[in-house]
Amino acid sequence: MSVRIEDFDYSLPKELIAQHPEKERASSRLLVFKRKEGVIEHKEFSDIGDYLRGGDVLVLNNSKVFPARLKAVKETGGALDLLLTERRPTDRWRCLLQGVKKGTNRLRVSVGRWQAELTRDESEGVWEIEFLHDVDSFDIIKECGVMPLPGYIKRKEGTDPEDFDRYQTVYADPPGSIAAPTAGFHFTDDLLERLEKKGVLIVKITLHVGVGTFFLVKTEHVEEHSMHREHYSLSPEVQAAVSLAKEQGRRVVACGTSAVRTLETLYSRNGSTPLSGYTDLFIYPGYPFKAVDVLITNFHVPRSTPLLLVSAFAGKDEVKRCYKEAIERDYRFYSYGDAMLVI
């Protein structure tokens, strides 16, 4: 049966779209949905240990957001806005670009004090930028870039120093994401330590969140939507820990839709999937989950792929009921908003 995108729309008062993070990460609110009983409970995120068990495997995405928005200046003096989307093996970057005349395929630009060249692949219609210096491009980006906040956060990017700290998880490590794995925002080092003392095994995977996170589903029928690929990697030790948990009937707890997609990609070919590569796995209602037993997530934008994934895991009508109750209770929504636990 076809899945229609109009079934994943809802109305949200603008004042519930969080513009800043909570002062304390773990003080965010937590809506707990128990699938078996159909029960909704309201807690603080710091209470999440009451719902996790010794023996659970908690999977975190440790990808780090880098300051992917750049201002470039053409030789003519005109300004360009760039959003870096993917690092290429040759230290070139794919990017989205605004301010270029149609038919232009090559440009020399300056980014801060650095020179660069923009080229457009006509066959794919994709722009790439190469910095013309013998310097690691990440060093240039850190110097010149700003954090790529979502469009629903209505303030100028790069003007609030808190974003460099708070639009990031406390365990973020390898840089590569242009949007944060936001479900992990609520964890603190202290909370993670308490979970470990309880016997929860915490492991980390990496999925670099890419440009697809900015694109809503535009097709009438969900099945016709194409996911943009994103790069993932995990260690053999993490794979072994997850596999052993599944064999022993212990729960695998995914923090965020990016962790879900990585785990489900891993188990999509009965163990023959490589531990590093690209995934374009699109999860929507009707998908048979193979790896994930519990989901930690935030509240997502209407008609978005993360909302479809959560609906596949918890049930479309059940998610609508949870969101309705969250709105009635003035939960904070989206990246800097509150959290949801589905067990």
FITOR-553427 format. One record per residue: x, y, z of N, C-alpha, C, O in turn; residue in three letters. Coordinates in steps of 0.05 Angstrom, whole numbers, plus 32768, in hexadecimal, padded with zeros to 4 digits. Layout:
N
XYZXYZXYZXYZALA...
//
This chain:
343
80117FE880008000800080008012801980008025801B800FMET800B802C7FEF801B80447FED801880558006800380578013SER802E8062800E802F80748025802E8091801B803F8099800AVAL801B80A18024801880BC801A802580D0802E802180CE8046ARG803480E38022804280F68033803081088043803781138058ILE8017810D80388005811F80467FFD811480627FF381238073GLU800180FA80667FFA80EE8080800F80F58095800C80ED80ACASP80258102808D803A810980A0803E812780A38054813180A6PHE8027813580A18026815180A58019815780C08008814780CAASP8020816D80CC8012817680E58017819480E9802A819F80DETYR800681A080F9800981BD80FE801881C18118801181B4812CSER802B81D38118803B81D88130803C81F78135804482058123LEU80348200814C8037821C815380548225815180658217815BPRO8059823C814480758244814080848248815A809C8244815BLYS8075824F816F808482548189808F823A8195809E823B81A8GLU80878222818A80928209819580AB8200818680B681EC818DLEU80B3820F817280CC8209816380E38215817380E6822D8175ILE80F3820381808109820D8191811E821C818281298213816EALA81238235818B81378246817E81528244818C8167824B8180GLN8152823B81A4816B823881B48169821E81C38153821481C9HIS8180821281CA817F81FA81DB8177820081F8817A82178201PRO816E81EB8206816A81EE8223818581F48230819A81ED8226GLU818382028247819C820A825581AD81F1825C81C581F18258LYS819F81DC826581AD81C3826C81A381AD8259818B81AA8255GLU81B5819F824D81AE818B8238819A81778243818581728236ARG819F816B8259818E815582638174815E82708164814E8279ALA81708179827181578183827D814181858268812B818D826FSER8147817F824F8132817E823B811D816A8243812281578252SER8105816F823980EF815C824080F18143822F80FD81438219ARG80E5812E823980E68114822B80CA8108822B80BE81028240LEU80BF8104821380A680F6820F80AD80D9820B80BB80D281F8LEU80A280C7821C80A780AB821A808E809D820F807880A0821AVAL8091808F81F9807B808081ED8081806281EF8095805881E4PHE8070805481FE8072803782018061802A81EC8048802A81EELYS806D801E81D8805E801481C1804B7FFD81C980347FFD81C0ARG80547FEB81D980447FD481E0802A7FDB81EF80147FD181E9LYS802C7FEE820180157FF782118006800E82057FF08014820CGLU8013801C81F28007803481E68006804B81F97FF6805D81F7GLY8019804B820D8018805F8222802D8075821D804380708214VAL8025808E8223803780A58221803E80AF823E802C80B2824EILE805780B38243806080BE825D807180D78258807D80DA8242GLU807280E9826B80818102826880968104827E808F81038296HIS80AF8107827680C58107828880D9811D828080D4812D826DLYS80F0811E828E8107812E8285811B811A8279811B8103827FGLU812B81258266813F8113825981518106826D815A80EF8269PHE815781138283816981088297815D80EE82A4816B80DF82B1SER814380E9829F813680D182AA813980B98297812E80A4829DASP814780BC8281814780A7826C8152808D8277814C8078826DILE8163808F828B816E807782988159806582A4815E804D82A8GLY8142807082AB812C806082B68120804D82A18113803A82A9ASP812680528288811A80428272812F803182648127801F8255TYR81488035826A815D8024825E81668010827281668015828ALEU816E7FF8826881757FE2827981937FDB827781A07FE18263ARG819D7FCE828C81B77FC2828981B77FAE827381A57F9D8272GLY81CB7FAE826281CC7F9C824B81C27FA8823181C97F9E821BGLY81B47FBF823381AC7FCE821B81C67FD8820D81DA7FDE821AASP81C57FD981F381DB7FE581E381D0800081D881BE800081C7VAL81DC801681E281D4803181D981E7803981C381FF803B81C7LEU81DC803F81AB81EC8046819481EA8064818E81D4806E8189VAL8200807281908201808E818B821080958171822380878169LEU820680A98163821480B2814B822780C98153821E80DE815CASN824180C48150825480D8815A825E80EB8144827280F98148ASN825080ED812E8258810081198257811D8123824481248132SER826B812C811C826D814881258264815B810E826C815880F7LYS8254816F8116824C818381038263819680FE8270819F8111VAL8269819C80E5827E81B080DF827181C980D4825B81C880CAPHE827F81E080D6827381F980CD827281FB80AE8283820680A1PRO825D81EE80A3825B81E88086825181FF8075825281FD805DALA824882158081823F822C807182568240806D826382488081ARG825B8247805482718258804D8268826F803C8255826D802CLEU82758286803F8271829D802D8288829E801A82A0829D8022LYS8283829F8000829882A17FEC829382BB7FDC827D82C57FDAALA82A982C57FD182A882DE7FC182B482D87FA682CB82CE7FA4VAL82A582DE7F9182AF82DA7F7582C382EF7F6F82C683037F7DLYS82D282EB7F5982E782FF7F5082DA83197F4982E7832E7F4AGLU82C083187F4182B283317F3B82A883407F54829E83567F52THR82AB83337F6B82A2833F7F84828783367F8E827F833C7FA4GLY827983267F7E825F831C7F86826183067F9C827582F77F9CGLY824D83057FAD824E82F27FC3823F82D97FBD822B82D97FAEALA824882C37FC7823C82A87FC48238829B7FE08249829F7FF1LEU8222828D7FE3821D827D7FFB822282607FF4821682567FE1ASP823282528004823982367FFF8231822680188234822E802ELEU8226820E8012822281FA8027823181E1801F822981D4800BLEU824681DB802D825681C38027824581AA802F823981AA8045LEU82458196801F8233817F8024824281658027823881538035THR82598162801A82678148801B8284814B8013828A81577FFEGLU82968140802382B28141801D82B9812B800982B18114800DARG82C881327FF582D0811E7FE182EC81147FE882FA81207FF7ARG82F480FD7FDD830E80F17FE4832681037FDE833A81017FEBPRO832381157FCA833A81267FC3833A81417FD2834781537FC9THR832C81437FE88329815B7FF8831A81717FEA831C81887FF0ASP830A81697FD582F6817B7FCA82DC81777FD982D981637FE7ARG82CA818A7FD782B181897FE5829A818D7FD2829A81A07FC2TRP8286817C7FD3826C81817FC6825E81987FD5826181997FEEARG825081A87FC7824381BF7FD5822981C77FC6822681C37FAECYS821881D47FD5820181E27FCA820881FF7FC88216820A7FD9LEU8200820B7FB2820A82267FAC81F382387FA381E282307F93LEU81F382507FAD81E082657FA481EF827D7F9A820482857FA4GLN81E4828A7F8581EF82A37F7B81FF82A07F62820E82B27F5AGLY81FD82897F54820C82847F3B81FA82857F2381E482797F24VAL820282927F0E81F282947EF681F082797EE8820282697EE9LYS81D982747EDC81D5825B7ECE81E982597EB781EE826D7EA9LYS81F482417EB38207823D7E9E822482407EA7823682397E98GLY822882497EBF8243824B7ECA824B82307ED6823C82247EE5THR826482277ECE826D820D7ED88288820E7EE7829181FA7EF1ASN829482267EE882AE82287EF582B182457F0082AB82587EF1ARG82BB82487F1882BE82627F2582D682627F3782DB824E7F46LEU82E682787F3782FA827C7F4B82EE828E7F6082E182A27F5AARG82F182877F7A82E582967F8F82FA82987FA6830E828A7FA7VAL82F482AA7FB9830382AC7FD282F082A67FE982D982AF7FE9SER82FA82967FFC82EB8290801482FD829A802B8311828E8032VAL82F582B18037830682BE804A832082C6803C832082D48028GLY833782BD8047835182C3803B835B82AD8029837282AD8020ARG834982998023835182828013834582837FF7832E828C7FF4TRP835482797FE4834A82777FC8833F825B7FC3834982477FCEGLN832B825A7FB2831F82407FAC831382407F90831082567F84ALA830E82297F86830282267F6C82E882157F6E82E882007F7AGLU82D382207F6282B982127F6082B682067F4582BA82147F31LEU82AE81ED7F4382A981E07F29828E81D17F2B828781C77F40THR828181D07F14826781C37F13826881AC7F01827081AE7EEAARG826081947F0B825E817C7EFB8244817D7EEB822E817B7EF7ASP824681827ED1822E81857EC1821D816C7EC08204816E7EBEGLU822981557EC1821A813C7EBF820881387ED881F2812E7ED6SER821281407EEF8203813C7F0881F781567F1281E681567F24GLU8200816D7F0781F681877F1081FF818D7F2D81F1819C7F3BGLY821681837F35822081867F50823981987F50824A81957F40VAL823981AB7F63825081BD7F66826481B07F7A825C81A37F8DTRP827E81B57F75829381AE7F8782A681C57F8B82AA81D57F79GLU82B181C77FA382C581DC7FA882DF81D07FB082E081BC7FBFILE82F581DC7FA6831081D37FAD832081EB7FB7832181FF7FA8GLU832B81EA7FCE833C81FF7FD8835881FD7FCD836481E87FCDPHE836282137FC2837B82137FB3839382197FC583A3822A7FBFLEU8394820A7FDB83AA820D7FEE83B181F27FF983A081E07FFBHIS83CA81EF800183D481D6800C83CE81D5802A83E081D3803BASP83B581D7803183AB81D8804C839381C5804E838381C4803BVAL839081B78064837881A68067835F81B88066835D81CC8074ASP834D81B08055833581C18051832581C5806B831881DA806ESER832681B2807D831781B58096832281CE80A6831381DB80B4PHE833C81D380A4834781EA80B2833C820480A68336821780B5ASP83398205808C832D821D807F8310821F808783068235808DILE83028209808782E5820A808D82E0821380AA82CE822380AFILE82F1820980BC82EE821180D982F3822F80DC82E7823C80EDLYS8305823980CC830B825680CE82F5826780C282EF827D80CCGLU82E9825E80AC82D78270809C82B98268809E82A882798098CYS82B3825080A78297824780A68287824D80BE8292825580D3GLY826D824A80BB825A824D80D28249823480D38246822580BFVAL823E822E80EB822E821680EE8214821880DE8207822D80DEMET820D820380D081F5820480BE81DB81FE80CD81D181E780CCPRO81D0821180DA81B8820D80EA81A0820980D781A0821480C1LEU818D81F980DF817581F480CF8166820F80CB8167822180DBPRO8157821080B48149822980AD8133823180C0812C824980C1GLY8129821E80D08114822680E3811F823380FD810F823D810DTYR813982348100814582438115814A825F810A815C826480FAILE8139827281138138828D8106814B82A08113814382B4811FLYS8164829B8110817982AE8117819182AA81058194829580FAARG81A182BE810381B782BE80F081CC82AA80F981D582AA8110LYS81D4829980E681E9828580EC8203829380F3820A82A780E7GLU821182878106822B8291810D822B82A88120824182B28128GLY821482B0812A821282C7813C821182BF8159821582D0816BTHR820C82A6815F8209829D817A821E82888180821C82728176ASP8231828E81928247827B8198823D826181A3824A824C81A1PRO8225826081AF821B824881BB8217823281A68218821A81ADGLU8212823A818D820D82258179822582148174822281FC816DASP823D821E81768255820E8171825881F88187826481E38182PHE824C81FC819E824D81E981B3823481D881B4823581BF81B6ASP821C81E481B2820381D781B781F781CA819E81E681B981A0ARG81FE81D4818681F581C6816E820981AF8168821381AD8152TYR820D819F817D8221818A817C821C817881948213818181A9GLN8220815E8191821F814C81A98238814E81B9824D815781AFTHR8237814681D2824F814781E38264813281DB827B813581E2VAL825C811E81CB826E810981C38275810B81A5828080F8819ATYR826F8122819982758125817C82938123817882A3812E8187ALA829B8115816282B88111815D82BF8116814082C9812C8139ASP82BA8103812E82C48108811282B2811C8104829A81178102PRO82BD813280FA82AC814680EC82A3813C80D182B1812D80C4PRO828A814480C98280813B80AF8263814180AB8259813F8095GLY8254814880C08237814D80BE8231816A80B9823F817C80C3SER821C816F80A88214818B80A481FA819080B381EF81A680B3ILE81F0817C80C181D9817F80D481DE816B80EA81E9815580E6ALA81D88174810281DF8164811A81CD814C811D81B5814C8116ALA81D78136812981C68120813281B98128814D81C381228162PRO81A38137814B819981478161818E81378179818D8142818FTHR8187811E8175817D810E818B8192810C81A1818B810881B9ALA81AB810E819A81C1810B81AD81C7812481BD81D7812481CFGLY81BA813B81B581C0815481C381BA815281E181C7816081F1PHE81A8814181E9819E8141820581B18132821881AE81348230HIS81C38123820D81D68113821E81EC8125822981F68137821APHE81F381218242820B812D824E821F81178254821781008255THR8238811F8259824C810B8261824380FD827B824780E4827DASP8238810C828D822F810082A6821980EC82A2821980D682AEASP820580F3829281EF80E0828D81F980C7827F81F080B18286LEU820B80C9826C821580B2825E822580A08272822480888271LEU823380AD82858242809E8299822F808E82AB8235807882B3GLU8219809B82B28205808D82C381F9807582B581F4806182C2ARG81F48078829B81E98062828C81FD804A828B81F58033828DLEU821680518287822A803C8286822C802D82A1822F801582A2GLU822A803C82B7822B803082D18213801D82D58214800A82E5LYS81FD802382C881E5801282CA81E87FF982B981D87FE682BCLYS81FC7FF882A882017FE0829781F97FE4827A81F97FD0826BGLY81F27FFC827281EC8002825682078003824782198012824FVAL82097FF4823182217FF58221821E800B820C820B800B81FCLEU8230801F820C822E803681FA8242803281E4825A803081E9ILE8239803281CB824B803081B48245804781A18230805381A2VAL8258804C818F82558063817D8259805A8160826B804B8159LYS82488065814F824B80618132824D807E8127824A80918135ILE8253807F810D8255809981008244809980E78247808880D5THR823180AC80E6822380B180CC822480D080C9821880DE80D9LEU823180D980B3823380F580AE821980FF80A1821380F8808AHIS8209810E80B081EF811880A781F4812B80908203813F8093VAL81E68126807981EB8136806181D48148805981C3814E8069GLY81D58150804081C28164803681A5815A80368193816A8036VAL81A2813F80358187813580348175813D804C815D813D804AGLY8183814380638173814B807A8164816580768151816B8085THR816D81758063815F818F805E8147818C804B8137819F8049PHE81458175803E813081728029811881628034811B814C803EPHE8101816E803280E98161803980E0814E802280E98151800CLEU80CE813C802980C3812A801480AF813A8003809B8144800EVAL80B4813D7FEA80A3814D7FD88090813C7FC7807D81467FBCLYS809681227FC6808581107FB5806B810A7FC4806B81087FDDTHR805681067FB6803C80FF7FC2803D80E47FCF803380E07FE5GLU804B80D17FC2804E80B67FCD806A80B47FD7807E80B87FC9HIS806C80AD7FF1808680AC7FFF809A809A7FF080B280A17FEFVAL809180847FE580A380717FD880B3807D7FC180C880737FB9GLU80A980937FB680B780A07F9F80CD80B37FA780DC80BC7F96GLU80D080B77FC180E580C97FCB810080BB7FCA810280A37FD0HIS811580CA7FC2813080BF7FC2814180CC7FD8814380E47FDASER814D80BB7FE9815E80C57FFE817A80CC7FF3818480BE7FE2MET818580E17FFD81A180E77FF781B380D5800781AD80CF801EHIS81C980CC7FFB81DA80BA800981EA80C8801F81F080E0801DARG81F180B98034820180C4804A821680AF8051821180978050GLU822D80B8805A824380A680608242809D807D823D80AD808FHIS82458083808182448077809B825D806680A0826A805E808DTYR8264806180B98279804F80C08275804580DD826B805480EDSER827E802E80E2827E802380FD8294800E80FF829D800380EBLEU829C8008811782B27FF5811C82A87FD8811D82907FD48122SER82B97FC5811882B17FA9811C82A87FA3813982977F93813DPRO82B47FB2814C82AC7FAD8168828F7FB6816D82817FA9817CGLU82877FCC8160826B7FD5816382597FC1815682447FBA8162VAL82607FB8813E824F7FA48131824C7F8B814282367F808144GLN82627F82814E82617F6A815F824F7F6F817782407F5D817FALA82517F86818382417F8C819B82237F8C819582137F8281A4ALA821C7F98817E82007F99817681F67F7D816F81E07F758177VAL82067F6E816081FE7F53815881FA7F41817181E77F318172SER820C7F438184820A7F33819C81F17F3A81AC81E37F2881B6LEU81EB7F5481AE81D27F5C81BB81BA7F5081AE81A77F4781BBALA81B97F51819381A27F46818581A07F28818A818A7F1D818ELYS81B67F1A818A81B67EFD818E81AC7EF681AA819E7EE281AEGLU81B37F0781BE81AC7F0181DA81927F0D81E2818A7F0B81F9GLN81847F1B81D0816A7F2681D6816C7F4081E681587F4881F3GLY81837F4D81E681867F6781F4817E7F7D81E081807F7A81C8ARG81777F9481EA816C7FA981D981827FBA81CD81967FC081DAARG817E7FC281B4818F7FD681A781807FF081A7816A7FF2819BVAL818C800481B3817F801F81B6818D803281A481A5803881A7VAL817F803D8190818B804F817C8185806C8185816E80738189ALA819A807C818781968098818D819680A7817381AB80AD8167CYS817E80AE8169817B80BE8151817680AE8138817D80968137GLY816980BA8125816280AD810C817B80A680FC817B809280EDTHR819180B580FF81A980AE80F181B5809480FB81C0808480ECSER81B48090811681BD8076812181AC805F811781B680498111ALA819280648115817F804F810B8187804880EF8189803080E8VAL818B805B80DD8191805680C181AB804780BE81AE803580ADARG81BF804D80CF81D8803F80CE81D5802280D681DF801080C9THR81C7801D80ED81C3800280F681B27FF180E381B97FDA80DELEU819D7FFD80D8818C7FEE80C6819A7FE980AC81957FD5809FGLU81AB7FFC80A381BC7FF7808B81CE7FDF809081D27FCE807FTHR81DA7FDF80A881ED7FC980AF81E07FAE80AD81EC7F9A80A5LEU81C67FAC80B681B87F9380B781A67F8E809F81967F7B809FTYR81A97F9F808B81977F9C8073819F7F858061818F7F7C8051SER81B87F7C806381C17F66805181CA7F4E806181DD7F408058ARG81BD7F49807781C47F31808781E17F30808F81ED7F1A808EASN81EC7F47809682087F4780A0821D7F4B808B82357F4C8092GLY82167F4D8072822A7F51805D822F7F6E8055823E7F748043SER82227F80806382257F9C805D82417FA6806782487F9F807DTHR824F7FB58057826A7FBF806182677FD2807982527FDE807CPRO827C7FD38089827B7FE480A182808001809C827E801280AELEU82868008808382898024807B82808027805E82868016804DSER8271803C805982668041803E82518055803E824F80668051GLY82408055802A822A80688027820F8059802A820C80438022TYR81FD8067803781E2805C803881CD8070802E81CF80888033THR81BA8066801F81A3807780178189806980208174806D8014ASP818C805A80368175804B8041815F805F8049816480718058LEU8147805A803F8130806B8044811C805A805481118046804APHE81178062806D81068053807F80EB8062808280EB8079808BILE80D58055807B80BB8061807E80A8804B808680AF80338085TYR808F8052808E807D803D8099807A8025808680778027806EPRO807C800E8093807C7FF4808480987FE78085809B7FD0807EGLY80AC7FF7808D80C77FEC808E80CA7FD880A580C17FDE80BBTYR80D67FC180A080DA7FAD80B580F57FB180C4810A7FAC80B8PRO80F47FBB80DC810D7FC080EA811B7FA680F2810F7F9380FBPHE81367FA680EE81457F8E80F381597F91810B81617F7D8116LYS81607FAA811281747FAE8126816B7FBE813E81737FB78155ALA815A7FD2813A81547FE58150813C7FDD816081277FD58154VAL813E7FDE817A81287FD7818C811D7FEF819B81057FEF81A2ASP812D800481A08124801C81AE81308034819F814680338195VAL81208049819F8128806181908127807A81A18113807F81AELEU813D808981A1813E80A481AD813F80B88196814F80B58184ILE812D80CB8197812B80DE8180812180F9818A811980FC81A0THR8122810D817881158127817D80FA8128816F80F281148163ASN80ED813F816F80D48143816180DB8150814680E981648145PHE80D18144813080DA814A811580C7815B810580AF815D810BHIS80D2816680F080C3817880DE80AE816780CE80B4815080C7VAL8097817380C98083816580B8808E815D809D809F816C8092PRO808681478092808D813D807880AB8138807580B68139805EARG80B98133808B80D6812F808A80DC8111808B80CB81018095SER80F38109808280FA80ED808280FF80E3809F80F880CC80A5THR810980F380B2810B80E980CD80EF80E480D980EC80D080E8PRO80DB80F480D380C080EF80DD80B580D580D280A780C780E0LEU80BA80CF80B980B280B680AD80BF809F80BB80B2808A80BFLEU80D880A180C180E7808C80CF80DB808680EA80D6806F80F1LEU80D6809C80FA80CA8098811480AF808C811280A7807B8123VAL809F809480FE8085808880FA8086806B80F28075805B80FASER809B806380E3809F804780DD80A4803780F6809B802080F8ALA80B38043810980BB8035812180A58034813680A0801F8142PHE8097804A81398083804C814F806680488145805480438155ALA8061804B812B8046804B8120803D80678119803F807A812AGLY8032806A8102802A808580F880158092810A801980A98113LYS8000808481117FEB809081217FF58095813E7FED80A8814AASP8006808381488011808781638023809F8164802280AE8178GLU803380A48150804480BB814F803380D5814E803A80E9815BVAL801E80D4813E800C80EB813D800180F281597FFF81098161LYS7FFA80DC81677FEF80E08182800480EC81957FFE80FD81A5ARG801D80E28193803280EC81A480388109819D803B811981B0CYS803981108184803E812C817C8028813E8185802D8155818ETYR800F813581837FF88145818B7FFA814B81A97FF6816281B2LYS8001813781B98004813B81D6801B814D81DC801A815E81EEGLU8031814A81CD8049815B81D28042817881CC804B818A81DBALA8033817D81B7802B819981B0801981A481C6801C81BB81CEILE8006819481CF7FF3819D81E4800281A381FE7FFA81B4820EGLU8019819682038029819B821B804081AD8217805281AF8228ARG804181BB8200805581CF81FA807181C481FA808481D18204ASP807581AC81EF809081A281EB809E81B481D6809181C181C6TYR80B881B581D880C881C481C480D081B181AD80D8819A81B2ARG80CE81BB819580D181A9817D80EB81AF816E80F781C58170PHE80F2819B815E8108819C814B8124819B815881268192816FTYR813881A4814A8154819F8152815B81A5816F81678195817DSER815481BD8178815A81C58193814381BF81A6814381C981BDTYR813181AE819E811981A981AE811C819181C08133818881C6GLY8106818781C98105817181DC8107815681CF810A815481B6ASP8107814081DF810D812681D480F5811381D880E2811881E7ALA80F780FC81CA80E280E881CB80F180CD81CC810480C881BFMET80E680BB81DE80F180A081E080DB808C81D980C5808D81E4LEU80E1807B81C680CD806781BD80D8804C81C580ED804381BCVAL80C9803E81D780D2802481E180BD800E81DC80C17FF781E3ILE
//
